[in-house]
Amino acid sequence: MNQGQRGARAENQVADHLRDLGYDVIRSAASKGAADLVAVSERWVLFVQVKICPVGKTYTQLSPAERSQLLRVATRVPGGYGFPVVAQVIPGSGGRRGDIVDHQLLGDKPQDHTVWQLAGSPEVRSGA
């Protein structure tokens, strides 16, 4: 499986997870834009960048450009209901699907993020 196929598989896994939680999801295949996925609920719009974590890690940093673009796009949603999210897919072993660890971006610095569950309320975790 090449890197593009691995990326598509991870994006589809996160999209399926979001759909299971009641979000409508738009996937931007082979995207070079701000978000790989846009997920919309009755209240929130999530802009999701999907990353595959290397073995032994639980977080992969976004580049400064990726981080800036994701934050900018999310803040354009009126009322503060847009949220920048990094969905980290931790590969499974033996062909099983990996786990998903979600991080909400809170600012410009690499350490400005918090772990949370997509099933939870972004509003609560953002301090809004």
OpenMM code with the backbone's topology and positions (N, CA, C; nanometers):
from openmm import Vec3, app, unit

residues = "MET ASN GLN GLY GLN ARG GLY ALA ARG ALA GLU ASN GLN VAL ALA ASP HIS LEU ARG ASP LEU GLY TYR ASP VAL ILE ARG SER ALA ALA SER LYS GLY ALA ALA ASP LEU VAL ALA VAL SER GLU ARG TRP VAL LEU PHE VAL GLN VAL LYS ILE CYS PRO VAL GLY LYS THR TYR THR GLN LEU SER PRO ALA GLU ARG SER GLN LEU LEU ARG VAL ALA THR ARG VAL PRO GLY GLY TYR GLY PHE PRO VAL VAL ALA GLN VAL ILE PRO GLY SER GLY GLY ARG ARG GLY ASP ILE VAL ASP HIS GLN LEU LEU GLY ASP LYS PRO GLN ASP HIS THR VAL TRP GLN LEU ALA GLY SER PRO GLU VAL ARG SER GLY ALA".split()
positions = [
    Vec3(0.0853, -0.1175, 0.0000),
    Vec3(0.0000, 0.0000, 0.0000),
    Vec3(0.0904, 0.1244, 0.0000),
    Vec3(0.0682, 0.2162, -0.0957),
    Vec3(0.1506, 0.3366, -0.1011),
    Vec3(0.0973, 0.4437, -0.0052),
    Vec3(0.1722, 0.5546, 0.0066),
    Vec3(0.1363, 0.6594, 0.1017),
    Vec3(-0.0006, 0.7204, 0.0712),
    Vec3(-0.0311, 0.7405, -0.0565),
    Vec3(-0.1613, 0.7950, -0.0944),
    Vec3(-0.2757, 0.7039, -0.0529),
    Vec3(-0.2571, 0.5741, -0.0713),
    Vec3(-0.3605, 0.4774, -0.0314),
    Vec3(-0.3760, 0.4745, 0.1210),
    Vec3(-0.2634, 0.4818, 0.1917),
    Vec3(-0.2688, 0.4850, 0.3392),
    Vec3(-0.3438, 0.6094, 0.3862),
    Vec3(-0.3149, 0.7242, 0.3223),
    Vec3(-0.3816, 0.8486, 0.3588),
    Vec3(-0.5310, 0.8430, 0.3329),
    Vec3(-0.5690, 0.7905, 0.2166),
    Vec3(-0.7116, 0.7785, 0.1832),
    Vec3(-0.7822, 0.6853, 0.2809),
    Vec3(-0.7162, 0.5764, 0.3173),
    Vec3(-0.7754, 0.4824, 0.4126),
    Vec3(-0.7973, 0.5503, 0.5482),
    Vec3(-0.6990, 0.6277, 0.5939),
    Vec3(-0.7125, 0.6986, 0.7221),
    Vec3(-0.8237, 0.8029, 0.7157),
    Vec3(-0.8297, 0.8784, 0.6057),
    Vec3(-0.9353, 0.9787, 0.5900),
    Vec3(-1.0733, 0.9133, 0.5900),
    Vec3(-1.0874, 0.8024, 0.5202),
    Vec3(-1.2162, 0.7319, 0.5176),
    Vec3(-1.2536, 0.6776, 0.6545),
    Vec3(-1.1540, 0.6302, 0.7297),
    Vec3(-1.1805, 0.5806, 0.8649),
    Vec3(-1.2341, 0.6932, 0.9536),
    Vec3(-1.1705, 0.8095, 0.9475),
    Vec3(-1.2160, 0.9234, 1.0282),
    Vec3(-1.3529, 0.9698, 0.9801),
    Vec3(-1.3752, 0.9741, 0.8488),
    Vec3(-1.5058, 1.0142, 0.7946),
    Vec3(-1.6157, 0.9193, 0.8418),
    Vec3(-1.5894, 0.7897, 0.8386),
    Vec3(-1.6884, 0.6920, 0.8870),
    Vec3(-1.7192, 0.7139, 1.0345),
    Vec3(-1.6151, 0.7418, 1.1123),
    Vec3(-1.6323, 0.7673, 1.2556),
    Vec3(-1.7220, 0.8897, 1.2781),
    Vec3(-1.6961, 0.9958, 1.2023),
    Vec3(-1.7768, 1.1166, 1.2144),
    Vec3(-1.9215, 1.0921, 1.1736),
    Vec3(-1.9413, 1.0159, 1.0666),
    Vec3(-2.0780, 0.9837, 1.0239),
    Vec3(-2.1507, 0.9037, 1.1313),
    Vec3(-2.0790, 0.8116, 1.1953),
    Vec3(-2.1387, 0.7339, 1.3046),
    Vec3(-2.1834, 0.8240, 1.4194),
    Vec3(-2.1181, 0.9393, 1.4336),
    Vec3(-2.1526, 1.0345, 1.5395),
    Vec3(-2.2599, 1.1339, 1.4950),
    Vec3(-2.3094, 1.1191, 1.3711),
    Vec3(-2.4178, 1.2037, 1.3233),
    Vec3(-2.3762, 1.3227, 1.2391),
    Vec3(-2.2483, 1.3341, 1.2059),
    Vec3(-2.2026, 1.4436, 1.1215),
    Vec3(-2.2239, 1.4096, 0.9744),
    Vec3(-2.2512, 1.5118, 0.8933),
    Vec3(-2.2429, 1.4998, 0.7487),
    Vec3(-2.0994, 1.5353, 0.7136),
    Vec3(-2.0368, 1.4560, 0.6275),
    Vec3(-1.8936, 1.4711, 0.6015),
    Vec3(-1.8679, 1.4899, 0.4525),
    Vec3(-1.7818, 1.5859, 0.4229),
    Vec3(-1.7319, 1.6073, 0.2881),
    Vec3(-1.5831, 1.5782, 0.2915),
    Vec3(-1.5391, 1.4898, 0.2036),
    Vec3(-1.3970, 1.4543, 0.1967),
    Vec3(-1.3356, 1.5224, 0.0753),
    Vec3(-1.2224, 1.5851, 0.0961),
    Vec3(-1.1496, 1.6489, -0.0117),
    Vec3(-1.0319, 1.5594, -0.0469),
    Vec3(-1.0547, 1.4635, -0.1362),
    Vec3(-0.9528, 1.3642, -0.1708),
    Vec3(-0.8283, 1.4305, -0.2283),
    Vec3(-0.7121, 1.3820, -0.1861),
    Vec3(-0.5820, 1.4326, -0.2312),
    Vec3(-0.5706, 1.5832, -0.2118),
    Vec3(-0.6304, 1.6313, -0.1035),
    Vec3(-0.6369, 1.7741, -0.0764),
    Vec3(-0.5020, 1.8332, -0.0395),
    Vec3(-0.4777, 1.9506, -0.0911),
    Vec3(-0.3641, 2.0317, -0.0486),
    Vec3(-0.4167, 2.1559, 0.0226),
    Vec3(-0.5456, 2.1543, 0.0548),
    Vec3(-0.6087, 2.2684, 0.1198),
    Vec3(-0.6021, 2.2586, 0.2708),
    Vec3(-0.6807, 2.3406, 0.3361),
    Vec3(-0.6785, 2.3509, 0.4819),
    Vec3(-0.7230, 2.2228, 0.5510),
    Vec3(-0.8237, 2.1562, 0.4961),
    Vec3(-0.8811, 2.0408, 0.5648),
    Vec3(-0.8992, 1.9235, 0.4700),
    Vec3(-0.8765, 1.8042, 0.5232),
    Vec3(-0.9033, 1.6819, 0.4472),
    Vec3(-1.0526, 1.6501, 0.4502),
    Vec3(-1.1169, 1.6857, 0.5625),
    Vec3(-1.2591, 1.6592, 0.5813),
    Vec3(-1.3259, 1.7833, 0.6388),
    Vec3(-1.4496, 1.8061, 0.5992),
    Vec3(-1.5339, 1.9059, 0.6638),
    Vec3(-1.6551, 1.8298, 0.7145),
    Vec3(-1.6797, 1.8416, 0.8449),
    Vec3(-1.7891, 1.7685, 0.9078),
    Vec3(-1.8863, 1.8688, 0.9692),
    Vec3(-2.0147, 1.8509, 0.9392),
    Vec3(-2.1159, 1.9460, 0.9821),
    Vec3(-2.2218, 1.8743, 1.0652),
    Vec3(-2.2505, 1.9299, 1.1819),
    Vec3(-2.3623, 1.8811, 1.2632),
    Vec3(-2.4659, 1.9928, 1.2673),
    Vec3(-2.5679, 1.9769, 1.3495),
    Vec3(-2.6701, 2.0813, 1.3618),
    Vec3(-2.6103, 2.2096, 1.4187),
    Vec3(-2.4969, 2.1970, 1.4874),
    Vec3(-2.4430, 2.3117, 1.5586),
    Vec3(-2.3004, 2.3489, 1.5196),
    Vec3(-2.2186, 2.2512, 1.4851),
    Vec3(-2.0756, 2.2754, 1.4649),
    Vec3(-2.0306, 2.2424, 1.3245),
    Vec3(-1.9224, 2.3076, 1.2854),
    Vec3(-1.8532, 2.2744, 1.1616),
    Vec3(-1.7090, 2.2421, 1.2005),
    Vec3(-1.6679, 2.1204, 1.1726),
    Vec3(-1.5323, 2.0770, 1.2040),
    Vec3(-1.4499, 2.0755, 1.0762),
    Vec3(-1.3325, 2.1349, 1.0818),
    Vec3(-1.2371, 2.1306, 0.9725),
    Vec3(-1.1268, 2.0365, 1.0183),
    Vec3(-1.1198, 1.9211, 0.9547),
    Vec3(-1.0375, 1.8115, 1.0054),
    Vec3(-0.9192, 1.7840, 0.9141),
    Vec3(-0.8015, 1.7892, 0.9705),
    Vec3(-0.6794, 1.7471, 0.9035),
    Vec3(-0.6465, 1.6083, 0.9590),
    Vec3(-0.6341, 1.5096, 0.8732),
    Vec3(-0.6080, 1.3717, 0.9149),
    Vec3(-0.4588, 1.3431, 0.9013),
    Vec3(-0.4011, 1.2907, 1.0075),
    Vec3(-0.2596, 1.2536, 1.0078),
    Vec3(-0.2452, 1.1097, 1.0545),
    Vec3(-0.1517, 1.0390, 0.9946),
    Vec3(-0.1182, 0.9038, 1.0391),
    Vec3(0.0025, 0.9151, 1.1303),
    Vec3(-0.0106, 0.8652, 1.2525),
    Vec3(0.0989, 0.8732, 1.3488),
    Vec3(0.2011, 0.7645, 1.3233),
    Vec3(0.3290, 0.7996, 1.3358),
    Vec3(0.4311, 0.6953, 1.3302),
    Vec3(0.4149, 0.6008, 1.4489),
    Vec3(0.4618, 0.4796, 1.4344),
    Vec3(0.4531, 0.3807, 1.5425),
    Vec3(0.5192, 0.4377, 1.6675),
    Vec3(0.4511, 0.4238, 1.7813),
    Vec3(0.5044, 0.4701, 1.9081),
    Vec3(0.4714, 0.6146, 1.9416),
    Vec3(0.4057, 0.6868, 1.8515),
    Vec3(0.3698, 0.8274, 1.8748),
    Vec3(0.2190, 0.8399, 1.8884),
    Vec3(0.1752, 0.9472, 1.9528),
    Vec3(0.0322, 0.9745, 1.9623),
    Vec3(-0.0043, 1.1095, 1.9022),
    Vec3(0.0965, 1.1810, 1.8468),
    Vec3(0.0658, 1.3097, 1.7844),
    Vec3(0.1698, 1.3399, 1.6777),
    Vec3(0.1241, 1.3856, 1.5639),
    Vec3(0.2102, 1.4292, 1.4553),
    Vec3(0.1838, 1.5775, 1.4345),
    Vec3(0.2884, 1.6579, 1.4390),
    Vec3(0.2730, 1.8021, 1.4250),
    Vec3(0.2284, 1.8398, 1.2846),
    Vec3(0.1466, 1.9429, 1.2778),
    Vec3(0.1166, 2.0055, 1.1501),
    Vec3(0.2309, 2.1004, 1.1178),
    Vec3(0.2512, 2.1250, 0.9905),
    Vec3(0.3490, 2.2281, 0.9541),
    Vec3(0.2901, 2.3631, 0.9961),
    Vec3(0.3742, 2.4654, 1.0125),
    Vec3(0.3200, 2.5978, 1.0468),
    Vec3(0.2166, 2.6469, 0.9449),
    Vec3(0.2395, 2.6202, 0.8168),
    Vec3(0.1435, 2.6631, 0.7137),
    Vec3(0.0108, 2.5889, 0.7277),
    Vec3(0.0164, 2.4575, 0.7516),
    Vec3(-0.1070, 2.3787, 0.7691),
    Vec3(-0.1850, 2.4285, 0.8905),
    Vec3(-0.1137, 2.4514, 1.0000),
    Vec3(-0.1767, 2.4971, 1.1246),
    Vec3(-0.2438, 2.6332, 1.1032),
    Vec3(-0.1724, 2.7259, 1.0434),
    Vec3(-0.2245, 2.8604, 1.0203),
    Vec3(-0.3487, 2.8573, 0.9313),
    Vec3(-0.3424, 2.7787, 0.8255),
    Vec3(-0.4546, 2.7703, 0.7324),
    Vec3(-0.5775, 2.7080, 0.7983),
    Vec3(-0.5569, 2.6017, 0.8758),
    Vec3(-0.6682, 2.5341, 0.9425),
    Vec3(-0.7338, 2.6270, 1.0456),
    Vec3(-0.6522, 2.6973, 1.1235),
    Vec3(-0.7060, 2.7925, 1.2218),
    Vec3(-0.7831, 2.9052, 1.1526),
    Vec3(-0.7275, 2.9587, 1.0444),
    Vec3(-0.7918, 3.0691, 0.9730),
    Vec3(-0.9280, 3.0293, 0.9178),
    Vec3(-0.9339, 2.9132, 0.8548),
    Vec3(-1.0601, 2.8680, 0.7957),
    Vec3(-1.1658, 2.8452, 0.9039),
    Vec3(-1.1272, 2.7830, 1.0130),
    Vec3(-1.2234, 2.7528, 1.1196),
    Vec3(-1.2804, 2.8792, 1.1831),
    Vec3(-1.1983, 2.9842, 1.1940),
    Vec3(-1.2476, 3.1071, 1.2573),
    Vec3(-1.3414, 3.1861, 1.1666),
    Vec3(-1.3527, 3.1476, 1.0410),
    Vec3(-1.4423, 3.2187, 0.9497),
    Vec3(-1.5878, 3.1763, 0.9652),
    Vec3(-1.6136, 3.0695, 1.0388),
    Vec3(-1.7517, 3.0258, 1.0610),
    Vec3(-1.8163, 3.1209, 1.1617),
    Vec3(-1.9284, 3.1813, 1.1268),
    Vec3(-1.9933, 3.2775, 1.2172),
    Vec3(-2.0306, 3.2159, 1.3520),
    Vec3(-2.0271, 3.2988, 1.4537),
    Vec3(-2.0718, 3.2577, 1.5866),
    Vec3(-1.9726, 3.1728, 1.6634),
    Vec3(-1.8545, 3.1528, 1.6106),
    Vec3(-1.7553, 3.0717, 1.6823),
    Vec3(-1.7848, 2.9230, 1.6781),
    Vec3(-1.8600, 2.8780, 1.5778),
    Vec3(-1.8986, 2.7372, 1.5708),
    Vec3(-1.8122, 2.6539, 1.4772),
    Vec3(-1.7030, 2.7101, 1.4290),
    Vec3(-1.6079, 2.6349, 1.3480),
    Vec3(-1.4914, 2.5910, 1.4344),
    Vec3(-1.4484, 2.4662, 1.4191),
    Vec3(-1.3428, 2.4118, 1.5041),
    Vec3(-1.2351, 2.3440, 1.4205),
    Vec3(-1.1079, 2.3816, 1.4426),
    Vec3(-0.9970, 2.3158, 1.3749),
    Vec3(-0.9580, 2.1894, 1.4505),
    Vec3(-0.9543, 2.0776, 1.3796),
    Vec3(-0.9305, 1.9481, 1.4431),
    Vec3(-0.8207, 1.8734, 1.3678),
    Vec3(-0.7325, 1.8106, 1.4441),
    Vec3(-0.6362, 1.7174, 1.3866),
    Vec3(-0.6768, 1.5791, 1.4356),
    Vec3(-0.7142, 1.4916, 1.3433),
    Vec3(-0.7503, 1.3538, 1.3777),
    Vec3(-0.6279, 1.2670, 1.3516),
    Vec3(-0.5715, 1.2156, 1.4583),
    Vec3(-0.4522, 1.1322, 1.4495),
    Vec3(-0.4950, 0.9866, 1.4407),
    Vec3(-0.4583, 0.9199, 1.3338),
    Vec3(-0.4879, 0.7775, 1.3198),
    Vec3(-0.3628, 0.7006, 1.3592),
    Vec3(-0.3759, 0.6208, 1.4640),
    Vec3(-0.2659, 0.5388, 1.5125),
    Vec3(-0.2847, 0.4011, 1.4512),
    Vec3(-0.1941, 0.3622, 1.3609),
    Vec3(-0.2130, 0.2364, 1.2869),
    Vec3(-0.2318, 0.1159, 1.3786),
    Vec3(-0.3229, 0.0280, 1.3371),
    Vec3(-0.3445, -0.0965, 1.4089),
    Vec3(-0.2446, -0.2018, 1.3629),
    Vec3(-0.2396, -0.3084, 1.4350),
    Vec3(-0.1493, -0.4172, 1.3960),
    Vec3(-0.2297, -0.5320, 1.3373),
    Vec3(-0.1652, -0.6128, 1.2592),
    Vec3(-0.2301, -0.7305, 1.2023),
    Vec3(-0.3439, -0.6990, 1.1089),
    Vec3(-0.3398, -0.5832, 1.0422),
    Vec3(-0.4438, -0.5489, 0.9460),
    Vec3(-0.5682, -0.4873, 1.0064),
    Vec3(-0.5749, -0.4742, 1.1398),
    Vec3(-0.6939, -0.4130, 1.1997),
    Vec3(-0.6873, -0.2619, 1.1859),
    Vec3(-0.8032, -0.1986, 1.1910),
    Vec3(-0.8093, -0.0530, 1.1809),
    Vec3(-0.7436, 0.0090, 1.3028),
    Vec3(-0.6853, 0.1246, 1.2819),
    Vec3(-0.6191, 0.1939, 1.3912),
    Vec3(-0.7170, 0.2696, 1.4792),
    Vec3(-0.6639, 0.3223, 1.5863),
    Vec3(-0.7426, 0.4064, 1.6760),
    Vec3(-0.7336, 0.5503, 1.6280),
    Vec3(-0.8318, 0.6303, 1.6662),
    Vec3(-0.8335, 0.7715, 1.6305),
    Vec3(-0.8209, 0.8527, 1.7589),
    Vec3(-0.7248, 0.9438, 1.7607),
    Vec3(-0.7080, 1.0365, 1.8720),
    Vec3(-0.7255, 1.1760, 1.8141),
    Vec3(-0.8191, 1.2511, 1.8700),
    Vec3(-0.8542, 1.3823, 1.8169),
    Vec3(-0.7909, 1.4927, 1.8998),
    Vec3(-0.7471, 1.5966, 1.8309),
    Vec3(-0.6880, 1.7128, 1.8957),
    Vec3(-0.7548, 1.8369, 1.8382),
    Vec3(-0.8024, 1.9236, 1.9264),
    Vec3(-0.8538, 2.0515, 1.8815),
    Vec3(-0.7398, 2.1519, 1.8894),
    Vec3(-0.7164, 2.2238, 1.7807),
    Vec3(-0.6138, 2.3277, 1.7813),
    Vec3(-0.6669, 2.4490, 1.8560),
    Vec3(-0.5803, 2.5071, 1.9382),
    Vec3(-0.6204, 2.6215, 2.0192),
    Vec3(-0.5438, 2.7485, 1.9858),
    Vec3(-0.4347, 2.7364, 1.9092),
    Vec3(-0.3549, 2.8539, 1.8768),
    Vec3(-0.2461, 2.8213, 1.7774),
    Vec3(-0.1570, 2.9187, 1.7576),
    Vec3(-0.0543, 2.9109, 1.6540),
    Vec3(0.0647, 2.8219, 1.6865),
    Vec3(0.0905, 2.7977, 1.8127),
    Vec3(0.2105, 2.7225, 1.8501),
    Vec3(0.1846, 2.5717, 1.8437),
    Vec3(0.2898, 2.4930, 1.8152),
    Vec3(0.2729, 2.3476, 1.8066),
    Vec3(0.2112, 2.2845, 1.9313),
    Vec3(0.2387, 2.3410, 2.0484),
    Vec3(0.1842, 2.2835, 2.1722),
    Vec3(0.0409, 2.3306, 2.2011),
    Vec3(-0.0125, 2.4198, 2.1194),
    Vec3(-0.1467, 2.4743, 2.1420),
    Vec3(-0.2546, 2.3819, 2.0861),
    Vec3(-0.2751, 2.2704, 2.1551),
    Vec3(-0.3819, 2.1776, 2.1183),
    Vec3(-0.4237, 2.1013, 2.2428),
    Vec3(-0.5416, 2.0446, 2.2370),
    Vec3(-0.5894, 1.9646, 2.3484),
    Vec3(-0.6534, 1.8379, 2.2936),
    Vec3(-0.6347, 1.7287, 2.3639),
    Vec3(-0.6956, 1.6019, 2.3239),
    Vec3(-0.8420, 1.6048, 2.3640),
    Vec3(-0.9298, 1.5608, 2.2757),
    Vec3(-1.0717, 1.5498, 2.3061),
    Vec3(-1.1332, 1.4488, 2.2127),
    Vec3(-1.2539, 1.4112, 2.2412),
    Vec3(-1.3234, 1.3118, 2.1602),
    Vec3(-1.4229, 1.3812, 2.0686),
    Vec3(-1.4267, 1.3404, 1.9424),
    Vec3(-1.5200, 1.4005, 1.8486),
    Vec3(-1.6647, 1.3861, 1.8943),
    Vec3(-1.6922, 1.2843, 1.9747),
    Vec3(-1.8281, 1.2653, 2.0251),
    Vec3(-1.8629, 1.3718, 2.1272),
    Vec3(-1.7596, 1.4355, 2.1862),
    Vec3(-1.7826, 1.5379, 2.2871),
    Vec3(-1.8166, 1.6722, 2.2257),
    Vec3(-1.8334, 1.7677, 2.3108),
    Vec3(-1.8692, 1.9007, 2.2678),
    Vec3(-1.7455, 1.9868, 2.2467),
    Vec3(-1.7178, 2.0306, 2.1243),
    Vec3(-1.6036, 2.1185, 2.1038),
    Vec3(-1.6178, 2.2472, 2.1833),
    Vec3(-1.7413, 2.2942, 2.1978),
    Vec3(-1.7657, 2.4192, 2.2687),
    Vec3(-1.7132, 2.4108, 2.4126),
    Vec3(-1.7365, 2.3000, 2.4786),
    Vec3(-1.6915, 2.2824, 2.6166),
    Vec3(-1.5404, 2.2839, 2.6221),
    Vec3(-1.4756, 2.2170, 2.5290),
    Vec3(-1.3307, 2.2024, 2.5321),
    Vec3(-1.2566, 2.3252, 2.4808),
    Vec3(-1.3246, 2.4135, 2.4115),
    Vec3(-1.2566, 2.5327, 2.3616),
    Vec3(-1.2610, 2.6454, 2.4634),
    Vec3(-1.3437, 2.6295, 2.5653),
    Vec3(-1.3610, 2.7344, 2.6637),
    Vec3(-1.4553, 2.8435, 2.6168),
    Vec3(-1.5231, 2.8186, 2.5047),
    Vec3(-1.6145, 2.9191, 2.4504),
    Vec3(-1.7399, 2.9288, 2.5335),
] * unit.nanometer
topology = app.Topology()
chain = topology.addChain("A")
for resn in residues:
    res = topology.addResidue(resn, chain)
    for name in ("N", "CA", "C"):
        topology.addAtom(name, app.Element.getBySymbol(name[0]), res)
